Amino acid sequence: MTAVEFEHVVIRENGDALVDLRDYPFDLCPAYFHRGLSPTSAMYLRRTVADMLLDIQRDLAPLTFRIWDGYRPRSVQSNIYLDYLATLRTAHPEKEEAELRKEAEIFVTEPANPRRIPPHSTGGAVDLTLVDRAGHELDLGTPFDHFGPESAALYFEEHAGSPRVRDNRRRLRDAMIGAGFRCDADEWWHFDFGSQIWAAHHNQPEACYGEIDERDLRPS
């Protein structure tokens, strides 16, 4: 994700409010709360994004969205980044710090860069999968936050592997892209709408979602 340039895109904030996803019929699984990286289990998205997901879910019935993450303030972004960086340091003690940070940014936006708004901090990014009637996740090939090449959205299109995984990813990806979302190339579970990275991907001159500071968080 972070290799994509999007800071140049102008933001014209449209004021679309955050909504509490507990008011929607999604399967909520706040991954970073469960891992101790977020202080709250509450999950939010921009109202338009949540409503779009609801429409997609109706089309995919009887499947349901399991949502792992939505709006994410920079404080939580920092926790995730530092946690992953620590994992990389342990796994690769021979690598220089600059190399480790570059590797970390393939999957997690570095939160201290004031020029770059992490997509999740806009409330327009969502991490999700699909579950069946029994609440079992469809086989998408990797767990959430598996930071490896197999997590690439098109990995099973370009490499030999499970046709079932390939088809499940296609089903999720096609539904989300068809509704107007951007699919992240490195993470099959990550989709964007309205943010700078979404606008850059679609060659739009402006983004409609800017950063929401957690001090101003007032879901409606």
N, C-alpha and C positions, 0 to 999 in steps of 0.2 A: 504493500500500500504506500509506504512512505517514499518510494522512488518516484512516485507520480508528482508532478509539479502542479500545484493548484492555488498557491498563495496569491497569485496575480489576479484572481477572479474577484471582481467587485461584489460586495455584499449589499443587497438592498433588503434589509430585514422586514418581513411581512407581518411580524407579530403573532404568528400562529402559536397558540398556547400549548404548553405541556399538559398532557392528561395522564392520570393514574391508570396504569394498565390493569389494575385490579377491577376496574369497571368494565373490562372487556372479557369475552369468553376465550381467552388464550390460556395455555398451560405455562405458567410462570415459574422459572427456575433461576433465580438470581445468582449466577455462578460466582461472581466476585464477592458477594456477601458470604456465601458458603465457604469461600476460601479465605475469609478474613481480610480481604482487600478493600471492601466497601463497608461503611458503618451502617448501612440500611438495606433492608430487603425490598423496599419500595422501588418500583420500576416505572419510568416515564418515557413517553415519546411525544413528538408534536402531534396535535390532534389529527391533522391531515394524514400523517404517516400511519397512525393507529387505525384510522378509518379505512385507509387503503388496504392494510393488512386484514382487516375484518372482511372486506369484499373478496380478497383473494382466498381467505380461508373458506368462505361460503362456496366458492367455485371448486375448491379442492376437497370438499366434504366427501366422506366422513373424516378425512385427515384434519388435524389441528396443529396450529403453530405452537411449538415450545420455544419460548423466548428466554435467552440467557442474559441478554444485556441490551439496554437502550441508551437513554441519556446517561452521560458519564461526566461528572465534573473533573477539572484538572487534578484535583487532589487524589481522586481514585485512579485517574490515568497515570499519575506519578507512582502510585503504589504498584500498579500492574507492570509498569516499565521497569522499576527497580527490582521487582520480584523476578522478572524474566532475565534481567541483566545479571542478577546474582546466580541464577541457574546456569547461564552461559559461562560465567566465571568459574564455577565449579566444574562444569563439563569440559572447559577448554583453558586450563591454567597456563598453557603455553602461549596464548594469544595476547596481544597488546590490548590495552583498554580501548583505544580508538577503534580497533577492529571489532571488538566485542560490541561496542555501542552501534557501530554501523550495521552489524548483524542483527542486533536487537530491533533496530528501526525498520527492518523488513516487515515485521509483524506488529510492532507497537510504536505508535507515534511518540516521539520524545516530547514530554510535556512542558519542558522549560523554555522551549523556543517560542517567543512571543509573536513571531511572524506567522506561525503555523497553528491554525485552530484544529485540534483533534476532531475528526468528524463526529465522534460520539458526543462531544461537548456541545454540538448544535441541537441535539435531540432529534436529528434526522437519520441517524445510523442505528441499525439493529442487527443483533446476532441471534440467529434462530435456526431451527430445524423443524421436521415434521414428525408427528406421532400418530399412531393408529388409534382405533376405538379403545383398545386396552391400555393406552398410554405408553406403548413401546415405540421407541424411536426407530424410524426407518434407517436402514443401513446406508450411511453416507460416506463410509470408507475410513473416516478418522474420528476421534473424539473432538469435541469443541476445544479450541486453543491448542491443537496439535501443531506445533510450529515446525513443520517439515515440508518437503516438496509434495507429499501426497495430499496436502491440504489445498493445493492450487485448484481453482474451480474447474479447470479443464484437464486435470491430471488423468482421469480415467477415460477421457476422450482421446488423449494423445499417447497413452501407455496401455499395454495389455493388462487386463485385470478383470474384476468382476463386472459383468454386464448389468447385474442388478444395481450395484453402486452407481455405475454410469447413468442408468436410467432414472434412479432416484434423484441424483444430482440434477439431471436434465429437467425433471419434473419441477423441482423447487426453483431452479434457475430460470426456466422459461416462464413460470408463473410470476415471479418477481420482476423480471425484465419486461414482460408483457404489460405489467401494470405501471411501468415507468421508473423502477428502481435501477440503480447501478449495482452490478455484481462485482465484488472485489476479486481481482485475479488471483491473489495469494491465499484467500480464505473463503472457502465455499459457503460458509455460514454468514458472511458479512455483506450487508446491503445498505445502500445510501439513497437518500432523497433530499433534494433542496439545498444541500451544502455546497461548498466550493468545489470539492472533489467530484461531486455529482455534476455540477455545472461544467467543469472542465471536460469531463468525459463526454458530455452531450453537446459540447461546443456552444454552450449558452453564455451570453455576455455577463450575466449576473447570477449570483446565488440568492436564494430567498431566505436562507437560514444562517444566522451568525451564531456566535458563541453565547450560551446562557451561563452566566456566572452563578455558582451555587448559592451565593449570598442573595441573589435575586430570584431564587427558585420559588415560584408561586404557582404550583399546578392548579388547574381549574377543572 
